[in-house]
Amino acid sequence: MLGLSADTIWNMDETPIYFDMAGGYTLTKKGSKDVLQKTTGHDKLRLTVVLCVSAAGCKLPPMIIFKNLKNAPKLPAGKQWPKGMH
C-alpha cells in the first residue's frame, strides 16, 4: 500500500475504568416514591488504561494512568504491581 510494514503500524486505545460503577437501574417495590441507591462516594474517581498493539501482533505492556497520585490505590504490604505494568 504505502510501503509500510506491519510492525510500523500501531493501534492505541484508552478506556476509562471507574472505581465505583453505579448500576443503570434500580429494583424496588411497585409504587415506591423514593429509591435509595448506595454508593461508596467514589463514582467520579477513575483510572485510564492504555492498550497498544501493532498490525504484526506485537503488544506493548498496558499503561495505567491515574488523574493524580492521591487517587492511586494503596497496595497491601508486600504486594507490587504486575511485572511489566507501567
mmCIF file as gemmi writes it, N, C-alpha and C atoms, coordinates in Angstrom:
data_model
loop_
_atom_site.group_PDB
_atom_site.id
_atom_site.type_symbol
_atom_site.label_atom_id
_atom_site.label_alt_id
_atom_site.label_comp_id
_atom_site.label_asym_id
_atom_site.label_entity_id
_atom_site.label_seq_id
_atom_site.pdbx_PDB_ins_code
_atom_site.Cartn_x
_atom_site.Cartn_y
_atom_site.Cartn_z
_atom_site.occupancy
_atom_site.B_iso_or_equiv
_atom_site.pdbx_formal_charge
_atom_site.auth_seq_id
_atom_site.auth_asym_id
_atom_site.pdbx_PDB_model_num
ATOM 1 N N . MET Axp A 1 ? 0.835 -1.175 0 1 0 ? 1 A 1
ATOM 2 C CA . MET Axp A 1 ? 0 0 0 1 0 ? 1 A 1
ATOM 3 C C . MET Axp A 1 ? 0.89 1.254 0 1 0 ? 1 A 1
ATOM 4 N N . LEU Axp A 2 ? 1.383 1.668 1.14 1 0 ? 2 A 1
ATOM 5 C CA . LEU Axp A 2 ? 2.261 2.84 1.22 1 0 ? 2 A 1
ATOM 6 C C . LEU Axp A 2 ? 3.7 2.434 1.502 1 0 ? 2 A 1
ATOM 7 N N . GLY Axp A 3 ? 3.986 1.174 1.389 1 0 ? 3 A 1
ATOM 8 C CA . GLY Axp A 3 ? 5.323 0.695 1.686 1 0 ? 3 A 1
ATOM 9 C C . GLY Axp A 3 ? 5.587 0.543 3.175 1 0 ? 3 A 1
ATOM 10 N N . LEU Axp A 4 ? 4.539 0.493 3.982 1 0 ? 4 A 1
ATOM 11 C CA . LEU Axp A 4 ? 4.699 0.324 5.432 1 0 ? 4 A 1
ATOM 12 C C . LEU Axp A 4 ? 4.636 -1.15 5.783 1 0 ? 4 A 1
ATOM 13 N N . SER Axp A 5 ? 5.508 -1.569 6.677 1 0 ? 5 A 1
ATOM 14 C CA . SER Axp A 5 ? 5.446 -2.954 7.134 1 0 ? 5 A 1
ATOM 15 C C . SER Axp A 5 ? 4.499 -3.052 8.335 1 0 ? 5 A 1
ATOM 16 N N . ALA Axp A 6 ? 4.047 -4.279 8.628 1 0 ? 6 A 1
ATOM 17 C CA . ALA Axp A 6 ? 3.07 -4.497 9.702 1 0 ? 6 A 1
ATOM 18 C C . ALA Axp A 6 ? 3.603 -4.099 11.072 1 0 ? 6 A 1
ATOM 19 N N . ASP Axp A 7 ? 4.923 -4.113 11.246 1 0 ? 7 A 1
ATOM 20 C CA . ASP Axp A 7 ? 5.459 -3.739 12.562 1 0 ? 7 A 1
ATOM 21 C C . ASP Axp A 7 ? 5.626 -2.23 12.73 1 0 ? 7 A 1
ATOM 22 N N . THR Axp A 8 ? 5.262 -1.447 11.712 1 0 ? 8 A 1
ATOM 23 C CA . THR Axp A 8 ? 5.317 0.015 11.85 1 0 ? 8 A 1
ATOM 24 C C . THR Axp A 8 ? 3.926 0.636 11.973 1 0 ? 8 A 1
ATOM 25 N N . ILE Axp A 9 ? 2.882 -0.198 11.924 1 0 ? 9 A 1
ATOM 26 C CA . ILE Axp A 9 ? 1.507 0.28 12.074 1 0 ? 9 A 1
ATOM 27 C C . ILE Axp A 9 ? 1.011 -0.138 13.457 1 0 ? 9 A 1
ATOM 28 N N . TRP Axp A 10 ? 0.627 0.836 14.264 1 0 ? 10 A 1
ATOM 29 C CA . TRP Axp A 10 ? 0.202 0.567 15.639 1 0 ? 10 A 1
ATOM 30 C C . TRP Axp A 10 ? -1.201 1.111 15.872 1 0 ? 10 A 1
ATOM 31 N N . ASN Axp A 11 ? -1.93 0.438 16.748 1 0 ? 11 A 1
ATOM 32 C CA . ASN Axp A 11 ? -3.253 0.893 17.16 1 0 ? 11 A 1
ATOM 33 C C . ASN Axp A 11 ? -3.243 1.064 18.676 1 0 ? 11 A 1
ATOM 34 N N . MET Axp A 12 ? -3.676 2.231 19.156 1 0 ? 12 A 1
ATOM 35 C CA . MET Axp A 12 ? -3.703 2.503 20.591 1 0 ? 12 A 1
ATOM 36 C C . MET Axp A 12 ? -5.117 2.893 20.988 1 0 ? 12 A 1
ATOM 37 N N . ASP Axp A 13 ? -5.527 2.46 22.175 1 0 ? 13 A 1
ATOM 38 C CA . ASP Axp A 13 ? -6.849 2.821 22.672 1 0 ? 13 A 1
ATOM 39 C C . ASP Axp A 13 ? -6.763 3.105 24.159 1 0 ? 13 A 1
ATOM 40 N N . GLU Axp A 14 ? -7.507 4.096 24.598 1 0 ? 14 A 1
ATOM 41 C CA . GLU Axp A 14 ? -7.616 4.436 26.02 1 0 ? 14 A 1
ATOM 42 C C . GLU Axp A 14 ? -9.046 4.142 26.456 1 0 ? 14 A 1
ATOM 43 N N . THR Axp A 15 ? -9.196 3.553 27.632 1 0 ? 15 A 1
ATOM 44 C CA . THR Axp A 15 ? -10.534 3.304 28.149 1 0 ? 15 A 1
ATOM 45 C C . THR Axp A 15 ? -10.581 3.641 29.643 1 0 ? 15 A 1
ATOM 46 N N . PRO Axp A 16 ? -11.623 4.357 30.071 1 0 ? 16 A 1
ATOM 47 C CA . PRO Axp A 16 ? -11.725 4.69 31.493 1 0 ? 16 A 1
ATOM 48 C C . PRO Axp A 16 ? -12.3 3.517 32.282 1 0 ? 16 A 1
ATOM 49 N N . ILE Axp A 17 ? -11.829 3.37 33.511 1 0 ? 17 A 1
ATOM 50 C CA . ILE Axp A 17 ? -12.368 2.366 34.43 1 0 ? 17 A 1
ATOM 51 C C . ILE Axp A 17 ? -12.697 3.094 35.723 1 0 ? 17 A 1
ATOM 52 N N . TYR Axp A 18 ? -13.958 3.061 36.094 1 0 ? 18 A 1
ATOM 53 C CA . TYR Axp A 18 ? -14.415 3.765 37.291 1 0 ? 18 A 1
ATOM 54 C C . TYR Axp A 18 ? -14.275 2.87 38.514 1 0 ? 18 A 1
ATOM 55 N N . PHE Axp A 19 ? -13.889 3.46 39.647 1 0 ? 19 A 1
ATOM 56 C CA . PHE Axp A 19 ? -13.75 2.716 40.891 1 0 ? 19 A 1
ATOM 57 C C . PHE Axp A 19 ? -15.105 2.275 41.432 1 0 ? 19 A 1
ATOM 58 N N . ASP Axp A 20 ? -16.124 3.077 41.226 1 0 ? 20 A 1
ATOM 59 C CA . ASP Axp A 20 ? -17.465 2.768 41.715 1 0 ? 20 A 1
ATOM 60 C C . ASP Axp A 20 ? -18.429 2.979 40.565 1 0 ? 20 A 1
ATOM 61 N N . MET Axp A 21 ? -18.925 1.889 40.008 1 0 ? 21 A 1
ATOM 62 C CA . MET Axp A 21 ? -19.822 1.989 38.863 1 0 ? 21 A 1
ATOM 63 C C . MET Axp A 21 ? -21.24 1.668 39.319 1 0 ? 21 A 1
ATOM 64 N N . ALA Axp A 22 ? -22.01 2.728 39.549 1 0 ? 22 A 1
ATOM 65 C CA . ALA Axp A 22 ? -23.402 2.545 39.964 1 0 ? 22 A 1
ATOM 66 C C . ALA Axp A 22 ? -24.199 1.966 38.802 1 0 ? 22 A 1
ATOM 67 N N . GLY Axp A 23 ? -25.126 1.107 39.105 1 0 ? 23 A 1
ATOM 68 C CA . GLY Axp A 23 ? -25.93 0.474 38.068 1 0 ? 23 A 1
ATOM 69 C C . GLY Axp A 23 ? -26.833 1.456 37.346 1 0 ? 23 A 1
ATOM 70 N N . GLY Axp A 24 ? -27.286 1.068 36.181 1 0 ? 24 A 1
ATOM 71 C CA . GLY Axp A 24 ? -28.147 1.929 35.391 1 0 ? 24 A 1
ATOM 72 C C . GLY Axp A 24 ? -29.614 1.764 35.724 1 0 ? 24 A 1
ATOM 73 N N . TYR Axp A 25 ? -29.935 0.833 36.623 1 0 ? 25 A 1
ATOM 74 C CA . TYR Axp A 25 ? -31.329 0.623 37.007 1 0 ? 25 A 1
ATOM 75 C C . TYR Axp A 25 ? -31.393 0.253 38.485 1 0 ? 25 A 1
ATOM 76 N N . THR Axp A 26 ? -32.562 0.371 39.056 1 0 ? 26 A 1
ATOM 77 C CA . THR Axp A 26 ? -32.762 0.01 40.454 1 0 ? 26 A 1
ATOM 78 C C . THR Axp A 26 ? -33.929 -0.966 40.547 1 0 ? 26 A 1
ATOM 79 N N . LEU Axp A 27 ? -34.02 -1.633 41.657 1 0 ? 27 A 1
ATOM 80 C CA . LEU Axp A 27 ? -35.074 -2.606 41.895 1 0 ? 27 A 1
ATOM 81 C C . LEU Axp A 27 ? -35.743 -2.24 43.216 1 0 ? 27 A 1
ATOM 82 N N . THR Axp A 28 ? -37.025 -1.992 43.176 1 0 ? 28 A 1
ATOM 83 C CA . THR Axp A 28 ? -37.756 -1.616 44.383 1 0 ? 28 A 1
ATOM 84 C C . THR Axp A 28 ? -39.208 -2.059 44.237 1 0 ? 28 A 1
ATOM 85 N N . LYS Axp A 29 ? -39.956 -1.905 45.307 1 0 ? 29 A 1
ATOM 86 C CA . LYS Axp A 29 ? -41.369 -2.296 45.284 1 0 ? 29 A 1
ATOM 87 C C . LYS Axp A 29 ? -42.165 -1.363 44.385 1 0 ? 29 A 1
ATOM 88 N N . LYS Axp A 30 ? -43.154 -1.907 43.715 1 0 ? 30 A 1
ATOM 89 C CA . LYS Axp A 30 ? -44.003 -1.132 42.823 1 0 ? 30 A 1
ATOM 90 C C . LYS Axp A 30 ? -44.733 -0.052 43.621 1 0 ? 30 A 1
ATOM 91 N N . GLY Axp A 31 ? -44.747 1.174 43.094 1 0 ? 31 A 1
ATOM 92 C CA . GLY Axp A 31 ? -45.428 2.288 43.743 1 0 ? 31 A 1
ATOM 93 C C . GLY Axp A 31 ? -44.558 3.058 44.714 1 0 ? 31 A 1
ATOM 94 N N . SER Axp A 32 ? -43.333 2.623 44.948 1 0 ? 32 A 1
ATOM 95 C CA . SER Axp A 32 ? -42.437 3.32 45.868 1 0 ? 32 A 1
ATOM 96 C C . SER Axp A 32 ? -42.076 4.691 45.31 1 0 ? 32 A 1
ATOM 97 N N . LYS Axp A 33 ? -42.116 5.72 46.174 1 0 ? 33 A 1
ATOM 98 C CA . LYS Axp A 33 ? -41.827 7.082 45.724 1 0 ? 33 A 1
ATOM 99 C C . LYS Axp A 33 ? -40.333 7.377 45.72 1 0 ? 33 A 1
ATOM 100 N N . ASP Axp A 34 ? -39.582 6.785 46.626 1 0 ? 34 A 1
ATOM 101 C CA . ASP Axp A 34 ? -38.143 7.02 46.715 1 0 ? 34 A 1
ATOM 102 C C . ASP Axp A 34 ? -37.399 5.708 46.502 1 0 ? 34 A 1
ATOM 103 N N . VAL Axp A 35 ? -36.271 5.814 45.805 1 0 ? 35 A 1
ATOM 104 C CA . VAL Axp A 35 ? -35.405 4.653 45.588 1 0 ? 35 A 1
ATOM 105 C C . VAL Axp A 35 ? -34.026 5.023 46.104 1 0 ? 35 A 1
ATOM 106 N N . LEU Axp A 36 ? -33.511 4.266 47.063 1 0 ? 36 A 1
ATOM 107 C CA . LEU Axp A 36 ? -32.204 4.511 47.648 1 0 ? 36 A 1
ATOM 108 C C . LEU Axp A 36 ? -31.149 3.737 46.861 1 0 ? 36 A 1
ATOM 109 N N . GLN Axp A 37 ? -30.131 4.448 46.407 1 0 ? 37 A 1
ATOM 110 C CA . GLN Axp A 37 ? -29.032 3.806 45.698 1 0 ? 37 A 1
ATOM 111 C C . GLN Axp A 37 ? -27.767 4.068 46.494 1 0 ? 37 A 1
ATOM 112 N N . LYS Axp A 38 ? -27.17 3.011 47.01 1 0 ? 38 A 1
ATOM 113 C CA . LYS Axp A 38 ? -25.971 3.157 47.825 1 0 ? 38 A 1
ATOM 114 C C . LYS Axp A 38 ? -24.728 3.122 46.941 1 0 ? 38 A 1
ATOM 115 N N . THR Axp A 39 ? -23.792 4.026 47.219 1 0 ? 39 A 1
ATOM 116 C CA . THR Axp A 39 ? -22.506 4.047 46.522 1 0 ? 39 A 1
ATOM 117 C C . THR Axp A 39 ? -21.414 4.267 47.556 1 0 ? 39 A 1
ATOM 118 N N . THR Axp A 40 ? -20.18 4.134 47.118 1 0 ? 40 A 1
ATOM 119 C CA . THR Axp A 40 ? -19.054 4.376 48.015 1 0 ? 40 A 1
ATOM 120 C C . THR Axp A 40 ? -18.685 5.857 48.052 1 0 ? 40 A 1
ATOM 121 N N . GLY Axp A 41 ? -19.301 6.648 47.176 1 0 ? 41 A 1
ATOM 122 C CA . GLY Axp A 41 ? -18.963 8.059 47.106 1 0 ? 41 A 1
ATOM 123 C C . GLY Axp A 41 ? -17.809 8.34 46.157 1 0 ? 41 A 1
ATOM 124 N N . HIS Axp A 42 ? -17.309 7.309 45.497 1 0 ? 42 A 1
ATOM 125 C CA . HIS Axp A 42 ? -16.191 7.463 44.568 1 0 ? 42 A 1
ATOM 126 C C . HIS Axp A 42 ? -16.643 7.257 43.124 1 0 ? 42 A 1
ATOM 127 N N . ASP Axp A 43 ? -17.865 7.65 42.818 1 0 ? 43 A 1
ATOM 128 C CA . ASP Axp A 43 ? -18.402 7.412 41.482 1 0 ? 43 A 1
ATOM 129 C C . ASP Axp A 43 ? -17.729 8.264 40.403 1 0 ? 43 A 1
ATOM 130 N N . LYS Axp A 44 ? -17.001 9.304 40.781 1 0 ? 44 A 1
ATOM 131 C CA . LYS Axp A 44 ? -16.286 10.135 39.8 1 0 ? 44 A 1
ATOM 132 C C . LYS Axp A 44 ? -14.821 9.721 39.652 1 0 ? 44 A 1
ATOM 133 N N . LEU Axp A 45 ? -14.273 8.975 40.628 1 0 ? 45 A 1
ATOM 134 C CA . LEU Axp A 45 ? -12.875 8.559 40.562 1 0 ? 45 A 1
ATOM 135 C C . LEU Axp A 45 ? -12.696 7.489 39.497 1 0 ? 45 A 1
ATOM 136 N N . ARG Axp A 46 ? -11.67 7.647 38.684 1 0 ? 46 A 1
ATOM 137 C CA . ARG Axp A 46 ? -11.413 6.65 37.653 1 0 ? 46 A 1
ATOM 138 C C . ARG Axp A 46 ? -9.928 6.593 37.338 1 0 ? 46 A 1
ATOM 139 N N . LEU Axp A 47 ? -9.552 5.552 36.629 1 0 ? 47 A 1
ATOM 140 C CA . LEU Axp A 47 ? -8.224 5.437 36.073 1 0 ? 47 A 1
ATOM 141 C C . LEU Axp A 47 ? -8.393 5.194 34.583 1 0 ? 47 A 1
ATOM 142 N N . THR Axp A 48 ? -7.342 5.39 33.828 1 0 ? 48 A 1
ATOM 143 C CA . THR Axp A 48 ? -7.39 5.158 32.396 1 0 ? 48 A 1
ATOM 144 C C . THR Axp A 48 ? -6.393 4.054 32.059 1 0 ? 48 A 1
ATOM 145 N N . VAL Axp A 49 ? -6.826 3.084 31.272 1 0 ? 49 A 1
ATOM 146 C CA . VAL Axp A 49 ? -5.946 2.016 30.81 1 0 ? 49 A 1
ATOM 147 C C . VAL Axp A 49 ? -5.66 2.27 29.337 1 0 ? 49 A 1
ATOM 148 N N . VAL Axp A 50 ? -4.376 2.245 28.978 1 0 ? 50 A 1
ATOM 149 C CA . VAL Axp A 50 ? -3.953 2.448 27.598 1 0 ? 50 A 1
ATOM 150 C C . VAL Axp A 50 ? -3.401 1.123 27.077 1 0 ? 50 A 1
ATOM 151 N N . LEU Axp A 51 ? -3.957 0.643 25.961 1 0 ? 51 A 1
ATOM 152 C CA . LEU Axp A 51 ? -3.518 -0.594 25.321 1 0 ? 51 A 1
ATOM 153 C C . LEU Axp A 51 ? -3.021 -0.261 23.929 1 0 ? 51 A 1
ATOM 154 N N . CYS Axp A 52 ? -1.961 -0.962 23.483 1 0 ? 52 A 1
ATOM 155 C CA . CYS Axp A 52 ? -1.377 -0.684 22.18 1 0 ? 52 A 1
ATOM 156 C C . CYS Axp A 52 ? -0.904 -1.985 21.549 1 0 ? 52 A 1
ATOM 157 N N . VAL Axp A 53 ? -1.218 -2.18 20.263 1 0 ? 53 A 1
ATOM 158 C CA . VAL Axp A 53 ? -0.831 -3.389 19.537 1 0 ? 53 A 1
ATOM 159 C C . VAL Axp A 53 ? -0.453 -3.011 18.107 1 0 ? 53 A 1
ATOM 160 N N . SER Axp A 54 ? 0.53 -3.725 17.556 1 0 ? 54 A 1
ATOM 161 C CA . SER Axp A 54 ? 0.934 -3.459 16.165 1 0 ? 54 A 1
ATOM 162 C C . SER Axp A 54 ? 0.137 -4.351 15.224 1 0 ? 54 A 1
ATOM 163 N N . ALA Axp A 55 ? 0.156 -4.011 13.944 1 0 ? 55 A 1
ATOM 164 C CA . ALA Axp A 55 ? -0.523 -4.82 12.927 1 0 ? 55 A 1
ATOM 165 C C . ALA Axp A 55 ? 0.104 -6.204 12.836 1 0 ? 55 A 1
ATOM 166 N N . ALA Axp A 56 ? 1.361 -6.332 13.273 1 0 ? 56 A 1
ATOM 167 C CA . ALA Axp A 56 ? 2.046 -7.625 13.263 1 0 ? 56 A 1
ATOM 168 C C . ALA Axp A 56 ? 1.695 -8.471 14.485 1 0 ? 56 A 1
ATOM 169 N N . GLY Axp A 57 ? 0.949 -7.891 15.449 1 0 ? 57 A 1
ATOM 170 C CA . GLY Axp A 57 ? 0.528 -8.625 16.635 1 0 ? 57 A 1
ATOM 171 C C . GLY Axp A 57 ? 1.378 -8.393 17.865 1 0 ? 57 A 1
ATOM 172 N N . CYS Axp A 58 ? 2.354 -7.496 17.793 1 0 ? 58 A 1
ATOM 173 C CA . CYS Axp A 58 ? 3.2 -7.178 18.951 1 0 ? 58 A 1
ATOM 174 C C . CYS Axp A 58 ? 2.408 -6.284 19.903 1 0 ? 58 A 1
ATOM 175 N N . LYS Axp A 59 ? 2.348 -6.678 21.182 1 0 ? 59 A 1
ATOM 176 C CA . LYS Axp A 59 ? 1.598 -5.897 22.182 1 0 ? 59 A 1
ATOM 177 C C . LYS Axp A 59 ? 2.563 -5.2 23.125 1 0 ? 59 A 1
ATOM 178 N N . LEU Axp A 60 ? 2.28 -3.94 23.41 1 0 ? 60 A 1
ATOM 179 C CA . LEU Axp A 60 ? 3.038 -3.225 24.435 1 0 ? 60 A 1
ATOM 180 C C . LEU Axp A 60 ? 2.415 -3.507 25.793 1 0 ? 60 A 1
ATOM 181 N N . PRO Axp A 61 ? 3.184 -3.421 26.881 1 0 ? 61 A 1
ATOM 182 C CA . PRO Axp A 61 ? 2.591 -3.6 28.208 1 0 ? 61 A 1
ATOM 183 C C . PRO Axp A 61 ? 1.516 -2.547 28.459 1 0 ? 61 A 1
ATOM 184 N N . PRO Axp A 62 ? 0.42 -2.904 29.158 1 0 ? 62 A 1
ATOM 185 C CA . PRO Axp A 62 ? -0.619 -1.914 29.441 1 0 ? 62 A 1
ATOM 186 C C . PRO Axp A 62 ? -0.076 -0.779 30.309 1 0 ? 62 A 1
ATOM 187 N N . MET Axp A 63 ? -0.624 0.394 30.114 1 0 ? 63 A 1
ATOM 188 C CA . MET Axp A 63 ? -0.241 1.544 30.922 1 0 ? 63 A 1
ATOM 189 C C . MET Axp A 63 ? -1.48 2.018 31.671 1 0 ? 63 A 1
ATOM 190 N N . ILE Axp A 64 ? -1.339 2.246 32.98 1 0 ? 64 A 1
ATOM 191 C CA . ILE Axp A 64 ? -2.439 2.739 33.797 1 0 ? 64 A 1
ATOM 192 C C . ILE Axp A 64 ? -2.137 4.186 34.168 1 0 ? 64 A 1
ATOM 193 N N . ILE Axp A 65 ? -3.109 5.055 33.931 1 0 ? 65 A 1
ATOM 194 C CA . ILE Axp A 65 ? -2.933 6.477 34.236 1 0 ? 65 A 1
ATOM 195 C C . ILE Axp A 65 ? -3.945 6.876 35.304 1 0 ? 65 A 1
ATOM 196 N N . PHE Axp A 66 ? -3.448 7.429 36.42 1 0 ? 66 A 1
ATOM 197 C CA . PHE Axp A 66 ? -4.295 7.981 37.464 1 0 ? 66 A 1
ATOM 198 C C . PHE Axp A 66 ? -4.32 9.491 37.287 1 0 ? 66 A 1
ATOM 199 N N . LYS Axp A 67 ? -5.439 10.11 37.62 1 0 ? 67 A 1
ATOM 200 C CA . LYS Axp A 67 ? -5.564 11.562 37.483 1 0 ? 67 A 1
ATOM 201 C C . LYS Axp A 67 ? -4.497 12.256 38.323 1 0 ? 67 A 1
ATOM 202 N N . ASN Axp A 68 ? -4.299 11.806 39.525 1 0 ? 68 A 1
ATOM 203 C CA . ASN Axp A 68 ? -3.199 12.277 40.354 1 0 ? 68 A 1
ATOM 204 C C . ASN Axp A 68 ? -2.848 11.161 41.334 1 0 ? 68 A 1
ATOM 205 N N . LEU Axp A 69 ? -1.7 11.259 41.956 1 0 ? 69 A 1
ATOM 206 C CA . LEU Axp A 69 ? -1.236 10.156 42.809 1 0 ? 69 A 1
ATOM 207 C C . LEU Axp A 69 ? -2.1 9.944 44.041 1 0 ? 69 A 1
ATOM 208 N N . LYS Axp A 70 ? -2.871 10.961 44.441 1 0 ? 70 A 1
ATOM 209 C CA . LYS Axp A 70 ? -3.754 10.774 45.591 1 0 ? 70 A 1
ATOM 210 C C . LYS Axp A 70 ? -4.823 9.727 45.285 1 0 ? 70 A 1
ATOM 211 N N . ASN Axp A 71 ? -5.189 9.569 44 1 0 ? 71 A 1
ATOM 212 C CA . ASN Axp A 71 ? -6.225 8.607 43.61 1 0 ? 71 A 1
ATOM 213 C C . ASN Axp A 71 ? -5.682 7.196 43.424 1 0 ? 71 A 1
ATOM 214 N N . ALA Axp A 72 ? -4.367 7.047 43.352 1 0 ? 72 A 1
ATOM 215 C CA . ALA Axp A 72 ? -3.791 5.721 43.132 1 0 ? 72 A 1
ATOM 216 C C . ALA Axp A 72 ? -4.073 4.833 44.344 1 0 ? 72 A 1
ATOM 217 N N . PRO Axp A 73 ? -4.595 3.63 44.124 1 0 ? 73 A 1
ATOM 218 C CA . PRO Axp A 73 ? -4.892 2.769 45.261 1 0 ? 73 A 1
ATOM 219 C C . PRO Axp A 73 ? -3.621 2.315 45.966 1 0 ? 73 A 1
ATOM 220 N N . LYS Axp A 74 ? -3.719 2.165 47.26 1 0 ? 74 A 1
ATOM 221 C CA . LYS Axp A 74 ? -2.596 1.667 48.053 1 0 ? 74 A 1
ATOM 222 C C . LYS Axp A 74 ? -2.608 0.144 47.992 1 0 ? 74 A 1
ATOM 223 N N . LEU Axp A 75 ? -1.484 -0.435 47.632 1 0 ? 75 A 1
ATOM 224 C CA . LEU Axp A 75 ? -1.389 -1.889 47.587 1 0 ? 75 A 1
ATOM 225 C C . LEU Axp A 75 ? -1.084 -2.415 48.982 1 0 ? 75 A 1
ATOM 226 N N . PRO Axp A 76 ? -1.591 -3.606 49.322 1 0 ? 76 A 1
ATOM 227 C CA . PRO Axp A 76 ? -1.289 -4.19 50.629 1 0 ? 76 A 1
ATOM 228 C C . PRO Axp A 76 ? 0.215 -4.412 50.794 1 0 ? 76 A 1
ATOM 229 N N . ALA Axp A 77 ? 0.662 -4.459 52.031 1 0 ? 77 A 1
ATOM 230 C CA . ALA Axp A 77 ? 2.084 -4.653 52.325 1 0 ? 77 A 1
ATOM 231 C C . ALA Axp A 77 ? 2.595 -5.913 51.624 1 0 ? 77 A 1
ATOM 232 N N . GLY Axp A 78 ? 3.742 -5.796 50.989 1 0 ? 78 A 1
ATOM 233 C CA . GLY Axp A 78 ? 4.354 -6.925 50.304 1 0 ? 78 A 1
ATOM 234 C C . GLY Axp A 78 ? 3.842 -7.159 48.893 1 0 ? 78 A 1
ATOM 235 N N . LYS Axp A 79 ? 2.833 -6.413 48.475 1 0 ? 79 A 1
ATOM 236 C CA . LYS Axp A 79 ? 2.273 -6.574 47.118 1 0 ? 79 A 1
ATOM 237 C C . LYS Axp A 79 ? 2.872 -5.533 46.187 1 0 ? 79 A 1
ATOM 238 N N . GLN Axp A 80 ? 3.001 -5.887 44.908 1 0 ? 80 A 1
ATOM 239 C CA . GLN Axp A 80 ? 3.516 -4.972 43.905 1 0 ? 80 A 1
ATOM 240 C C . GLN Axp A 80 ? 2.622 -5.026 42.682 1 0 ? 80 A 1
ATOM 241 N N . TRP Axp A 81 ? 2.73 -3.99 41.839 1 0 ? 81 A 1
ATOM 242 C CA . TRP Axp A 81 ? 2.007 -4.016 40.574 1 0 ? 81 A 1
ATOM 243 C C . TRP Axp A 81 ? 2.563 -5.161 39.733 1 0 ? 81 A 1
ATOM 244 N N . PRO Axp A 82 ? 1.763 -5.745 38.845 1 0 ? 82 A 1
ATOM 245 C CA . PRO Axp A 82 ? 2.261 -6.846 37.993 1 0 ? 82 A 1
ATOM 246 C C . PRO Axp A 82 ? 3.478 -6.43 37.197 1 0 ? 82 A 1
ATOM 247 N N . LYS Axp A 83 ? 4.402 -7.379 36.974 1 0 ? 83 A 1
ATOM 248 C CA . LYS Axp A 83 ? 5.622 -7.102 36.225 1 0 ? 83 A 1
ATOM 249 C C . LYS Axp A 83 ? 5.25 -6.643 34.816 1 0 ? 83 A 1
ATOM 250 N N . GLY Axp A 84 ? 5.9 -5.606 34.357 1 0 ? 84 A 1
ATOM 251 C CA . GLY Axp A 84 ? 5.637 -5.068 33.027 1 0 ? 84 A 1
ATOM 252 C C . GLY Axp A 84 ? 4.537 -4.03 33.014 1 0 ? 84 A 1
ATOM 253 N N . MET Axp A 85 ? 3.865 -3.803 34.142 1 0 ? 85 A 1
ATOM 254 C CA . MET Axp A 85 ? 2.81 -2.799 34.23 1 0 ? 85 A 1
ATOM 255 C C . MET Axp A 85 ? 3.444 -1.45 34.497 1 0 ? 85 A 1
ATOM 256 N N . HIS Axp A 86 ? 3.098 -0.443 33.722 1 0 ? 86 A 1
ATOM 257 C CA . HIS Axp A 86 ? 3.681 0.891 33.866 1 0 ? 86 A 1
ATOM 258 C C . HIS Axp A 86 ? 2.601 1.871 34.253 1 0 ? 86 A 1
